[in-house]
Amino acid sequence: MKMPILSYFGIRFPTVYWRCTISCSVLLSALLISEATYAHDIPSRVTVYAFVKPEGKQLTAILRVPMEALSEISFPLRGPGYLQFSQASFALRDAAQVYITESIHFYENGEQLADKTLQATRVSLPSDRSFTDYDLALANVQSPPLDDSVDLFWRQGVLDVLVTYAIQSENSQFSVEPELGTLSGETTTVLRFLVPDGGERVFNYRGNPGLVELDPRWHQAALRFIAMGFEHILEGLDHLLFLFCLVIPLRSIRALIPVITSFTVAHSITLIGAAFGIAPSTLWFPPLIETLIALSIVYMAFENIVGAKLEHRWMVTFGFGLIHGFGFSFLFSETLQFAGGHLFSSLLAFNIGVELGQLMVLILVVPLLYLLFKYFVNERVGTILLSALLAHSAWHWMLDRGNQLSEYQFQMPIFDGVFFASLMRWGMMFIIIGGVLWLMYEVFRRFAMVEAISSYGTRRETKAGN
C-alpha cells in the first residue's frame, strides 16, 4: 500500500508524520496554557492587614497577607500539600520581597524611604487573632515558626511580614503608596497608622489608592477632599441629571441664583449632619436615598413638562437638596479615613469641591441650552423633549432601586436610650432646616421686591423718555 506523501520546502514527509507533529504541538500548547493559567491563578478577593508605627529613628511596618495570593512561589510541601515550616524560610522571604516589600512604598516628608530591612517572616494559622493589636502582631511575627507537625495546607495560611525603615524623625510627615491591588481581583487593605502622640489613623481602601497621607496636615486633607467632591459630582450621573432638570427652564443667571443656592444650602445641611452621625445606620437607608434621588429627577422633569410656577421652584429644590445631601454623605463617609484629624475642614473642602463641580456644569450647560433653543428647536418643544428623556431614564432607575429597596426587611425601632438620642438629633436637624428655610424665604422675597422696584423704575424712565 502506498503511503500518502506531503512536501514542505521540497522535502517529502509521510502524512502520518505531520499528524503526529500536529498532535504533539496541540498537546504541548494545552499543557503550557494550563500551566500558565495555574501560575496566574489569583484569588478573587483578599484582605491585607497592616500596622505602621514611627518610633525614634525607625519606621516599623507589619503586614499580614493571605498565602493564597502568593501562588507563583514554590513553597516546600509535604503530603497532600501541607507546608513544611522548617524548610520554608527562604521561600517566605522570597514571597515577602516579591509581593510585599517591593509593592509598598513609604515616604518621609515627600522623600521615598529606600533604606529598608526585612526583619522577619512567619506563617500563621488563619485562626490567629494577633493582628488586633500592634504589640501582639509584633510579638507573633518575631516568635518561632510553627512546628512541622502542624497540618496546614499552604493556601490556607497567612504570611506575616516585619519590615523596618530608617527615618530622620518620628515626627516627620509620612505617606504611603501601596501597590498591592495585583494580589487578587479585589484587594482590600486595612492599615492602622500609630501616631507618635498615641493616636491612631485607620485606613480601609480597595486596590491601589495612590499616595495616602498617613497623618495629613489640614491643607493636604482639604486639597484631597476638594478633588474628591469635584470628581464625585461629575461622576454622579443622577446628580447631574437633577441639575440639568433645574437648568432647562431657568437659563438666566438671575433666575438660577435662588434655585442653585437653595440646593447648595440644603445638601450642605444634610451632608454635615450625616458626617456627625445624624443619618440612620440601617442597611435600607442608602437604597432608600438612591430611590428618592431618582424620584427627584422624575418629579422635576414632569414639572418642566406641565409648566409649574418657576418662582417657587427653589422651595421644591430645597427639599430634594436635603435628599441629595445624604447621597453625597455616603461617599464622604467612605473617604473620611483620609481626613486624619481634620473632620470639619475636610467636610467643608468636600462641599466646596461639589460646588465647583456644579458651577462647571452650569457654565457648560447654560450656553448650550441657549444656543439649542435659539437656533434649533422651539423652547417649549425642546423643554418637553429633554425633560421627557430625563424622566424616562430616571423612571427606570427609580424602579430598579425600588426593587432593591423592597428586598430589605423593615423592623420597628427599639424604644431605648439610643432611639431617643437619635430622635433628639433629628429634632435639632428639623429646627435648623426650618430656620434656614425661613431665612432663605425672607432673603429671596426681598430680592424679588428689589428686582420688581428696579424693573418698575426702568419702565417709568422708558415711558418718560418716550
C-alpha positions as CSV (number, residue, x, y, z in Angstrom):
1,M,0.0,0.0,0.0
2,K,1.3,3.4,-0.9
3,M,1.7,5.9,2.0
4,P,0.3,9.5,1.4
5,I,3.1,12.0,1.0
6,L,3.2,15.8,1.8
7,S,6.1,18.1,0.9
8,Y,7.5,21.1,2.7
9,F,10.3,23.3,1.2
10,G,10.9,20.4,-1.3
11,I,11.3,17.8,1.4
12,R,8.8,15.0,1.2
13,F,7.3,13.6,4.5
14,P,4.6,11.0,5.1
15,T,1.2,12.2,6.2
16,V,1.5,10.2,9.4
17,Y,4.5,12.3,10.4
18,W,2.5,15.5,10.0
19,R,-0.4,14.2,12.0
20,C,1.9,13.2,14.9
21,T,3.7,16.5,14.8
22,I,0.4,18.5,14.9
23,S,-1.0,16.3,17.8
24,C,2.2,16.8,19.8
25,S,2.1,20.6,19.2
26,V,-1.5,20.8,20.3
27,L,-0.8,18.7,23.5
28,L,2.2,20.8,24.3
29,S,0.2,24.1,23.9
30,A,-2.5,22.8,26.1
31,L,0.0,21.9,28.8
32,L,1.6,25.3,28.6
33,I,-1.7,27.1,28.7
34,S,-2.9,25.1,31.7
35,E,0.5,25.7,33.5
36,A,0.2,29.5,32.8
37,T,-3.3,29.5,34.0
38,Y,-2.3,27.8,37.2
39,A,0.7,30.1,37.7
40,H,-1.6,33.2,37.5
41,D,-4.5,31.7,39.4
42,I,-5.0,34.6,41.7
43,P,-7.9,34.7,44.2
44,S,-10.9,36.8,43.5
45,R,-10.7,38.7,46.9
46,V,-8.2,39.0,49.7
47,T,-7.8,41.3,52.7
48,V,-4.4,42.7,53.8
49,Y,-3.8,43.9,57.3
50,A,-1.0,46.3,58.3
51,F,0.3,48.3,61.2
52,V,2.7,51.2,60.6
53,K,4.5,52.9,63.5
54,P,7.2,55.5,63.5
55,E,9.3,55.4,66.7
56,G,12.6,57.2,67.2
57,K,14.7,56.7,64.0
58,Q,12.8,53.8,62.7
59,L,9.5,53.2,60.9
60,T,8.1,49.7,61.5
61,A,5.6,48.1,59.2
62,I,3.9,44.8,60.0
63,L,1.8,43.2,57.3
64,R,-0.4,40.1,57.0
65,V,-1.2,38.7,53.6
66,P,-3.2,35.5,52.8
67,M,-0.9,33.0,51.2
68,E,-3.4,32.1,48.5
69,A,-2.3,35.3,46.8
70,L,1.3,34.0,46.6
71,S,0.6,31.4,44.0
72,E,3.8,31.9,42.0
73,I,6.1,31.0,44.9
74,S,7.2,27.3,45.2
75,F,6.8,26.5,48.9
76,P,8.3,23.3,50.4
77,L,5.4,20.9,50.9
78,R,4.8,17.5,52.4
79,G,2.0,15.0,52.0
80,P,-1.1,16.3,50.2
81,G,0.2,19.9,50.2
82,Y,0.9,20.7,53.8
83,L,3.5,23.5,54.4
84,Q,6.9,22.2,55.7
85,F,7.7,25.1,58.1
86,S,11.3,24.1,58.9
87,Q,12.4,24.5,55.3
88,A,10.2,27.4,54.2
89,S,12.3,30.4,55.5
90,F,13.9,31.1,52.1
91,A,10.6,30.8,50.1
92,L,8.8,33.0,52.7
93,R,11.4,35.8,52.4
94,D,11.3,35.5,48.6
95,A,7.5,35.8,48.7
96,A,7.7,38.8,51.1
97,Q,10.1,40.6,48.8
98,V,8.4,39.8,45.5
99,Y,4.8,40.5,46.6
100,I,5.0,42.9,49.6
101,T,8.1,44.9,50.2
102,E,8.6,45.8,46.6
103,S,4.9,46.7,46.3
104,I,4.5,49.2,49.1
105,H,6.5,52.4,49.3
106,F,6.8,54.7,52.3
107,Y,7.7,58.4,52.2
108,E,9.1,60.8,54.8
109,N,8.5,64.5,54.1
110,G,8.0,63.6,50.4
111,E,11.2,61.5,50.1
112,Q,10.9,57.8,49.5
113,L,12.4,55.6,52.2
114,A,14.9,53.4,50.5
115,D,16.9,52.1,53.5
116,K,14.7,49.1,54.5
117,T,15.3,45.8,56.1
118,L,13.2,42.7,56.0
119,Q,13.4,41.7,59.7
120,A,11.2,38.6,59.9
121,T,8.6,36.5,58.2
122,R,6.3,33.9,59.7
123,V,3.3,31.8,58.6
124,S,0.3,31.9,61.0
125,L,-2.8,29.9,61.1
126,P,-5.9,31.5,59.6
127,S,-7.5,31.5,63.1
128,D,-4.7,33.6,64.6
129,R,-6.0,36.9,66.1
130,S,-2.8,38.7,66.9
131,F,-3.4,41.4,64.3
132,T,-6.0,43.1,66.6
133,D,-3.2,44.9,68.3
134,Y,0.2,46.2,67.3
135,D,2.2,44.7,70.2
136,L,0.5,41.3,69.7
137,A,1.2,41.4,65.9
138,L,4.9,42.3,66.6
139,A,5.3,39.5,69.1
140,N,3.7,37.0,66.8
141,V,5.8,37.8,63.7
142,Q,9.0,37.5,65.9
143,S,8.1,34.2,67.5
144,P,9.5,30.9,66.4
145,P,7.9,29.2,63.3
146,L,5.2,26.6,63.6
147,D,6.2,23.0,64.1
148,D,6.2,20.6,61.1
149,S,3.6,18.5,62.9
150,V,1.0,21.2,62.2
151,D,-1.0,20.2,59.2
152,L,-1.6,23.5,57.3
153,F,-2.4,23.5,53.6
154,W,-0.2,26.2,52.3
155,R,-3.0,28.2,50.6
156,Q,-4.9,28.4,53.9
157,G,-2.1,30.1,55.8
158,V,-1.3,33.8,56.2
159,L,2.1,35.3,55.9
160,D,3.2,37.9,58.5
161,V,6.0,40.2,57.4
162,L,8.1,42.7,59.5
163,V,9.9,45.4,57.7
164,T,11.8,48.4,59.2
165,Y,12.8,51.7,57.5
166,A,15.4,54.2,58.7
167,I,13.9,57.6,59.2
168,Q,15.0,61.1,60.3
169,S,12.4,61.6,63.0
170,E,9.2,60.0,64.2
171,N,7.5,63.4,64.0
172,S,8.0,63.7,60.2
173,Q,5.2,63.7,57.7
174,F,4.7,60.1,56.5
175,S,2.8,58.8,53.5
176,V,2.4,55.5,51.7
177,E,1.8,54.4,48.2
178,P,0.6,50.8,48.2
179,E,0.5,48.8,45.1
180,L,-1.0,45.6,46.5
181,G,-4.0,45.6,44.2
182,T,-2.5,42.8,42.0
183,L,-2.6,40.3,44.8
184,S,-6.2,39.4,43.8
185,G,-9.1,40.5,41.7
186,E,-10.2,42.8,44.6
187,T,-7.7,43.6,47.3
188,T,-8.8,45.3,50.5
189,T,-6.2,46.8,52.8
190,V,-6.9,47.7,56.4
191,L,-4.0,49.9,57.5
192,R,-3.6,51.3,61.0
193,F,-1.1,54.1,61.5
194,L,0.0,54.7,65.1
195,V,0.7,58.4,65.6
196,P,3.6,59.2,68.0
197,D,1.3,61.1,70.4
198,G,-0.7,57.9,71.0
199,G,-3.5,58.4,68.4
200,E,-4.4,56.1,65.6
201,R,-5.4,56.6,62.0
202,V,-7.3,53.7,60.4
203,F,-7.5,53.4,56.6
204,N,-9.6,50.9,54.7
205,Y,-9.3,51.1,50.9
206,R,-9.5,48.9,47.8
207,G,-6.9,48.3,45.2
208,N,-4.2,50.9,44.7
209,P,-5.4,54.3,46.1
210,G,-2.3,56.2,45.1
211,L,-0.3,58.3,47.6
212,V,-2.0,58.4,51.0
213,E,-1.0,60.8,53.7
214,L,-0.9,58.8,56.9
215,D,-1.4,61.9,59.2
216,P,-2.2,64.7,56.8
217,R,-2.0,68.4,57.6
218,W,-5.2,70.4,57.3
219,H,-4.4,71.8,53.9
220,Q,-3.4,68.4,52.5
221,A,-6.7,66.9,53.6
222,A,-8.6,69.9,52.3
223,L,-7.0,69.7,48.8
224,R,-7.7,65.9,48.6
225,F,-11.4,66.4,49.6
226,I,-11.9,69.3,47.2
227,A,-10.7,67.0,44.4
228,M,-13.0,64.2,45.7
229,G,-16.1,66.4,45.8
230,F,-15.3,67.8,42.4
231,E,-14.9,64.3,40.9
232,H,-18.0,62.9,42.7
233,I,-20.4,65.5,41.3
234,L,-19.0,64.9,37.8
235,E,-19.2,61.1,38.1
236,G,-22.6,61.1,39.8
237,L,-24.9,60.9,36.8
238,D,-28.1,61.2,38.9
239,H,-26.9,64.4,40.5
240,L,-26.0,65.8,37.1
241,L,-29.4,65.0,35.6
242,F,-31.1,66.7,38.5
243,L,-29.1,69.8,37.9
244,F,-30.0,69.5,34.2
245,C,-33.7,69.4,35.1
246,L,-33.2,72.6,37.1
247,V,-31.5,74.5,34.3
248,I,-33.7,73.6,31.4
249,P,-36.5,76.1,32.1
250,L,-34.2,78.6,34.0
251,R,-31.3,79.6,31.9
252,S,-30.7,83.1,33.1
253,I,-28.2,83.7,36.0
254,R,-30.7,85.8,37.9
255,A,-33.4,83.1,37.8
256,L,-30.9,80.3,38.7
257,I,-29.5,82.1,41.8
258,P,-32.4,81.2,44.2
259,V,-32.7,77.6,42.9
260,I,-29.0,76.7,42.9
261,T,-28.5,78.5,46.3
262,S,-31.3,76.5,47.9
263,F,-30.0,73.3,46.5
264,T,-26.5,74.1,47.8
265,V,-27.7,75.1,51.2
266,A,-30.0,72.1,51.6
267,H,-27.4,69.4,50.6
268,S,-24.8,71.1,52.8
269,I,-27.1,70.7,55.8
270,T,-27.7,67.0,55.4
271,L,-24.1,66.3,54.4
272,I,-22.8,68.0,57.5
273,G,-25.5,66.3,59.7
274,A,-24.7,62.9,58.3
275,A,-21.0,63.4,58.9
276,F,-21.8,64.0,62.6
277,G,-24.0,60.9,62.9
278,I,-27.5,62.2,62.1
279,A,-28.1,59.7,59.3
280,P,-29.5,56.2,60.3
281,S,-27.0,53.4,60.2
282,T,-29.6,50.8,59.0
283,L,-28.9,48.9,55.8
284,W,-32.1,50.1,54.0
285,F,-31.3,53.8,54.3
286,P,-28.8,54.1,51.4
287,P,-31.1,52.4,48.8
288,L,-34.0,54.5,50.1
289,I,-32.0,57.7,49.4
290,E,-30.9,56.4,46.0
291,T,-34.6,55.7,45.1
292,L,-35.7,59.2,46.3
293,I,-32.9,60.8,44.2
294,A,-34.2,59.1,41.1
295,L,-37.7,60.2,42.2
296,S,-36.5,63.8,42.4
297,I,-35.4,63.7,38.8
298,V,-38.7,62.3,37.7
299,Y,-40.6,65.0,39.6
300,M,-38.6,67.9,38.3
301,A,-38.8,66.5,34.7
302,F,-42.6,66.3,34.9
303,E,-42.8,69.7,36.4
304,N,-40.9,71.1,33.4
305,I,-43.3,69.3,31.1
306,V,-46.5,70.6,32.7
307,G,-45.1,74.1,33.3
308,A,-45.0,74.7,37.0
309,K,-44.6,78.1,38.6
310,L,-40.9,78.6,38.5
311,E,-40.8,81.4,41.1
312,H,-41.5,78.8,43.8
313,R,-39.2,76.2,42.4
314,W,-36.4,76.9,44.9
315,M,-38.6,75.5,47.7
316,V,-39.0,72.2,45.9
317,T,-35.3,72.2,45.1
318,F,-34.5,72.8,48.8
319,G,-36.5,69.7,49.8
320,F,-34.8,67.5,47.2
321,G,-31.5,69.0,48.1
322,L,-31.8,67.6,51.5
323,I,-32.1,64.1,50.0
324,H,-29.1,64.6,47.6
325,G,-27.0,65.7,50.6
326,F,-27.5,62.3,52.2
327,G,-26.4,60.8,48.8
328,F,-23.2,62.9,48.9
329,S,-22.6,61.8,52.5
330,F,-22.3,58.1,51.5
331,L,-19.1,58.8,49.5
332,F,-17.8,61.2,52.2
333,S,-18.2,58.6,54.9
334,E,-16.1,56.1,52.8
335,T,-13.4,58.7,52.3
336,L,-13.4,60.2,55.8
337,Q,-10.5,58.0,56.7
338,F,-8.2,60.2,54.6
339,A,-9.1,63.3,56.6
340,G,-6.8,62.4,59.6
341,G,-7.8,64.6,62.5
342,H,-9.4,67.4,60.3
343,L,-13.0,66.3,60.0
344,F,-14.7,69.7,59.7
345,S,-12.2,71.3,57.3
346,S,-12.3,68.2,55.1
347,L,-16.1,68.3,55.2
348,L,-16.1,71.9,54.1
349,A,-13.5,71.1,51.4
350,F,-15.6,68.2,50.1
351,N,-18.6,70.6,49.9
352,I,-16.5,73.2,48.1
353,G,-15.4,70.6,45.6
354,V,-19.1,69.6,44.9
355,E,-20.0,73.3,44.4
356,L,-17.1,73.8,42.0
357,G,-18.3,70.8,40.0
358,Q,-21.8,72.2,39.9
359,L,-20.5,75.5,38.8
360,M,-18.6,74.0,35.9
361,V,-21.6,72.0,34.8
362,L,-23.7,75.2,34.8
363,I,-21.1,77.1,32.8
364,L,-21.1,74.4,30.2
365,V,-24.9,73.6,30.1
366,V,-26.5,77.0,30.2
367,P,-24.9,78.3,26.9
368,L,-25.6,75.1,25.1
369,L,-29.3,75.2,26.0
370,Y,-29.4,78.9,25.0
371,L,-28.0,78.0,21.5
372,L,-30.2,74.9,21.2
373,F,-33.4,76.8,21.9
374,K,-32.4,79.8,19.8
375,Y,-31.3,78.1,16.6
376,F,-32.5,74.5,16.5
377,V,-35.8,73.9,18.4
378,N,-38.7,75.8,19.9
379,E,-38.1,76.5,23.6
380,R,-41.3,74.8,24.7
381,V,-40.9,71.8,22.5
382,G,-37.3,71.4,23.5
383,T,-38.1,71.7,27.2
384,I,-40.7,68.9,26.8
385,L,-38.5,66.6,24.8
386,L,-35.4,67.0,27.0
387,S,-37.5,66.6,30.2
388,A,-39.2,63.5,28.8
389,L,-35.9,61.9,28.1
390,L,-34.6,62.6,31.6
391,A,-37.9,61.4,33.1
392,H,-37.6,58.1,31.1
393,S,-34.1,57.4,32.4
394,A,-34.8,58.3,36.0
395,W,-38.1,56.3,36.0
396,H,-36.2,53.1,35.2
397,W,-33.6,54.0,37.9
398,M,-36.4,54.5,40.4
399,L,-38.0,51.2,39.6
400,D,-34.7,49.3,39.8
401,R,-33.6,50.9,43.0
402,G,-37.1,50.5,44.4
403,N,-36.9,46.7,43.8
404,Q,-33.6,46.6,45.6
405,L,-35.1,48.6,48.5
406,S,-38.0,46.1,48.7
407,E,-35.5,43.3,49.4
408,Y,-34.7,44.8,52.8
409,Q,-36.7,44.0,55.9
410,F,-38.1,46.9,57.9
411,Q,-38.5,46.5,61.6
412,M,-39.9,48.6,64.3
413,P,-37.3,50.5,66.2
414,I,-36.4,49.6,69.8
415,F,-37.5,52.5,72.0
416,D,-34.4,52.7,74.2
417,G,-32.0,55.5,75.0
418,V,-30.2,55.2,71.7
419,F,-33.5,55.7,69.8
420,F,-34.5,58.8,71.8
421,A,-31.0,60.3,71.5
422,S,-31.3,59.8,67.7
423,L,-34.8,61.4,67.8
424,M,-33.4,64.4,69.6
425,R,-30.7,64.8,66.9
426,W,-33.3,64.6,64.2
427,G,-35.4,67.2,66.1
428,M,-32.4,69.6,66.1
429,M,-31.9,68.9,62.4
430,F,-35.6,69.9,61.6
431,I,-35.2,73.0,63.7
432,I,-32.1,74.0,61.7
433,I,-33.9,73.2,58.4
434,G,-36.9,75.3,59.4
435,G,-34.8,78.2,60.4
436,V,-32.7,78.2,57.2
437,L,-35.9,77.8,55.1
438,W,-37.5,80.9,56.8
439,L,-34.2,82.9,56.4
440,M,-34.0,82.0,52.7
441,Y,-37.6,82.9,52.1
442,E,-37.1,86.3,53.6
443,V,-33.9,86.9,51.6
444,F,-35.5,85.8,48.3
445,R,-38.7,87.8,49.0
446,R,-36.7,90.9,49.5
447,F,-34.6,90.1,46.5
448,A,-37.8,89.8,44.4
449,M,-39.1,93.1,45.8
450,V,-35.9,94.9,44.9
451,E,-35.9,93.4,41.4
452,A,-39.6,94.4,41.0
453,I,-38.9,98.0,42.1
454,S,-35.9,98.2,39.8
455,S,-37.9,96.9,36.9
456,Y,-40.8,99.3,37.6
457,G,-38.4,102.3,37.7
458,T,-36.8,101.2,34.4
459,R,-40.3,101.1,32.8
460,R,-41.2,104.5,34.1
461,E,-37.9,106.0,32.8
462,T,-38.6,104.4,29.4
463,K,-42.1,105.9,29.3
464,A,-40.9,109.3,30.3
465,G,-38.3,109.2,27.6
466,N,-40.9,108.4,25.0
